[in-house]
Amino acid sequence: MAAEFIAQDLDYRKTHLAVAAIENAAIKLGVNSSDLFSRLQKYDIVKSGLFAFYEELHTQSLDWVSDFIIESLQNREAKNI
């Protein structure tokens, strides 16, 4: 029971970080957050970037994580990978 609660709490924290960072990145780019989310999903940046590296990213500032998202997206879109 406790392990299930801990796993749910971690999923919540990962999701919260992703939402906050995507919203902040959208503001920085001057785009709609749902459009940005779709672009990030296309390149699997949410799952393979934000969720996979949560332990490292959650210690950084929101601006840093938002810049990480923007840079990752721009690099992948430029390479179209």
KOLNU-532651 format. One record per residue: x, y, z of N, C-alpha, C in turn. Coordinates in pm, whole numbers, padded with zeros to 5 digits, always signed. Example, Ala and Ser with C-alpha at 12.3 -4.5 7.8 and 13.67 -1.06 7.14 Angstrom:
// KOLNU-532651
+01319-00569+00780+01230-00450+00780+01320-00330+00780
+01285-00225+00708+01367-00106+00714+01290+00003+00787
This chain:
// KOLNU-532651
+00082-00120+00000+00000+00000+00000+00087+00126+00000
+00188+00129+00084+00275+00247+00092+00353+00266-00037
+00398+00156-00096+00474+00165-00221+00386+00220-00333
+00259+00182-00334+00166+00233-00435+00146+00383-00418
+00133+00428-00295+00116+00571-00268+00240+00648-00312
+00357+00596-00283+00482+00662-00322+00492+00672-00473
+00457+00567-00544+00462+00567-00690+00363+00669-00746
+00244+00676-00690+00145+00774-00735+00192+00916-00707
+00256+00936-00593+00307+01069-00558+00418+01110-00654
+00505+01017-00690+00612+01048-00784+00555+01081-00922
+00456+01006-00965+00390+01035-01093+00328+01175-01091
+00266+01210-00979+00206+01343-00964+00314+01450-00974
+00426+01430-00906+00533+01530-00907+00594+01544-01046
+00611+01433-01117+00663+01439-01255+00566+01517-01344
+00439+01487-01331+00338+01555-01411+00333+01703-01378
+00341+01737-01252+00338+01876-01209+00457+01953-01266
+00575+01894-01260+00694+01959-01317+00676+01979-01467
+00627+01877-01536+00609+01887-01681+00510+01997-01718
+00398+02002-01649+00295+02102-01678+00350+02243-01654
+00415+02263-01540+00468+02395-01507+00575+02438-01608
+00662+02346-01644+00770+02379-01737+00716+02407-01878
+00618+02330-01921+00559+02351-02054+00485+02484-02058
+00410+02514-01954+00340+02643-01948+00440+02758-01953
+00548+02748-01876+00648+02854-01873+00721+02865-02007
+00751+02752-02069+00817+02753-02200+00725+02817-02305
+00596+02787-02298+00500+02845-02392+00496+02996-02378
+00499+03044-02256+00500+03188-02233+00627+03249-02292
+00741+03185-02269+00867+03236-02322+00867+03241-02474
+00804+03142-02537+00800+03135-02683+00685+03216-02742
+00591+03255-02659+00474+03329-02708+00380+03243-02788
+00366+03116-02748+00278+03022-02818+00177+02964-02720
+00075+02902-02773-00026+02835-02694+00035+02709-02632
+00008+02686-02504+00069+02572-02435+00024+02437-02492
-00099+02428-02539-00143+02301-02596-00074+02274-02730
-00047+02380-02807+00029+02362-02931+00173+02319-02901
+00232+02381-02799+00368+02343-02760+00370+02199-02713
+00271+02159-02634+00263+02021-02587+00257+01924-02704
+00179+01955-02806+00170+01868-02924+00305+01855-02993
+00376+01965-03006+00510+01962-03067+00606+01878-02982
+00598+01892-02851+00684+01814-02763+00650+01664-02771
+00523+01633-02780+00479+01493-02792+00530+01431-02922
+00530+01508-03028+00576+01458-03158+00718+01404-03150
+00801+01468-03068+00941+01427-03054+00967+01353-02923
+00863+01314-02854+00871+01234-02731+00953+01303-02622
+00950+01435-02618+01031+01510-02522+00972+01504-02381
+00843+01494-02371+00781+01489-02237+00822+01359-02168
+00802+01249-02235+00829+01119-02173+00979+01089-02164
+01051+01108-02274+01193+01071-02274+01283+01180-02218
+01230+01300-02202+01310+01409-02148+01269+01446-02007
+01147+01495-01993+01101+01544-01863+01078+01431-01762
+01003+01329-01801+00974+01222-01707+01098+01137-01680
+01172+01104-01785+01289+01017-01770+01399+01080-01685
+01411+01211-01692+01518+01280-01618+01463+01363-01503
+01349+01323-01450+01287+01397-01341+01382+01417-01223
+01452+01314-01182+01540+01323-01065+01644+01433-01082
+01695+01452-01201+01792+01557-01227+01724+01693-01245
+01613+01694-01316+01548+01820-01352+01477+01888-01235
+01421+01811-01143+01343+01874-01036+01428+01957-00940
+01559+01942-00949+01648+02022-00864+01685+02155-00929
+01646+02174-01054+01677+02296-01128+01561+02395-01117
+01588+02519-01154+01482+02620-01153+01383+02593-01266
+01265+02647-01251+01163+02632-01354+01209+02693-01485
+01275+02806-01479+01328+02869-01601+01430+02779-01669
+01515+02715-01591+01617+02626-01649+01550+02509-01721
+01452+02448-01655+01382+02334-01715+01307+02379-01840
+01247+02495-01837+01177+02548-01954+01274+02571-02069
+01390+02626-02039+01493+02647-02142+01541+02513-02198
+01551+02411-02113+01588+02276-02156+01486+02222-02256
+01358+02242-02226+01251+02198-02316+01261+02270-02451
+01277+02401-02445+01284+02480-02567+01403+02438-02652
+01518+02425-02589+01639+02386-02663+01625+02246-02722
+01571+02153-02644+01551+02016-02694+01458+02015-02815
+01349+02090-02805+01254+02096-02915+01315+02159-03038
+01383+02270-03021+01445+02338-03135+01549+02249-03203
+01627+02178-03124+01727+02087-03182+01662+01974-03261
+01558+01915-03204+01491+01804-03274+01415+01852-03397
+01353+01968-03389+01282+02019-03506+01381+02056-03617
+01496+02109-03580+01597+02146-03680+01651+02022-03752
+01666+01914-03676+01716+01788-03734+01602+01704-03789
+01478+01741-03750+01358+01666-03787+01371+01519-03751
+01413+01494-03625+01426+01354-03579+01318+01320-03479
